[in-house]
Amino acid sequence: MDVDDILNRYNLTRETARRYIDAIIQLNQSQAADEAQVSRQTINTYKNAFQQMTDTERAALISSLAYETLVERIQTGEQPE
């Protein structure tokens, strides 16, 4: 399953989806919006899109984007949270 196809199907951007995944793991919706630097409405939109995805789509998207985030942090020397 291609991550770009999933993002396009649900009209999501890669960068905001990555920030959304990172934020929701740790925070409530309001805190997630602040952390991802998007509105609470955007967080709600992404939450609804993720709920509409199949388990396979959601797992593919989360694992791929979480991996990208980790690699980016390693390359930039940013400490994982």
N, C-alpha and C positions, 0 to 999 in steps of 0.2 A: 504494500500500500504506500503510495507516494504522499509525502507530507505536503508538498505544494498543492496537490490535487485536493487534499482534505481542507487546507486553508482556503483555497479558492471556492470550494463547494459551500463553505460556511461564511464566506466573505470576511475572512480574518487576515490580519497582517502577521507575518512571521515575528517581527520584533515585539509587537504588543502581546501576541500569544505567549512568547517566551517570558515576558515580564509578568503576564497574568499567571502563568503556571508557577513561577518563582514566588509570586506574592501570595497566591491562595494556599500554598503549602504552609505558610507561616502565619497568615493574618486573617482578620475578619474582612468583610467587603469594603468598609470605609477605609480601613488601614491598607488594604490591598490597592485601592485606587490611589491613595497617597504614594505608596511605595512604587507603583508602576507608572506614576505620573500621568494618570488618565482620570477621567471622570468616573463617578460611581455608576453612571449610566453605561459607560463603556464596559466596566467590570460586569454589570448585569447582562449586557449583550453577549459578552464572551461566556459568561456562566450559562446562559440559555443555549448558546451554540454548542458548548461542550456537553450539555445534557441531551442535545439532539443527536450527537454523534453515537455511532455504534461503539461498543467496548473496544473493538479492534482499532477503529479510527482514533479513539481517544488515547489508547495505549501507544499507538504508533506516533502520534503527535507529541505526547508528553515525553516519551523516551527520546525521540529525535531532538526536540527542542531543548530538553534538559541537558542532553549530551553537548549540544552546541554551546549552551551557556557555560558549562563546566570547562570545555576546551578554551573558550574565549577568556575565562577567568585565569586559567593556567597560563595562556599566552601573554596576558597583560600583567600577570603577577598579582592580580586581585585575589585576596583571601576569600575562599568560600565561606558562606555564612553558616 
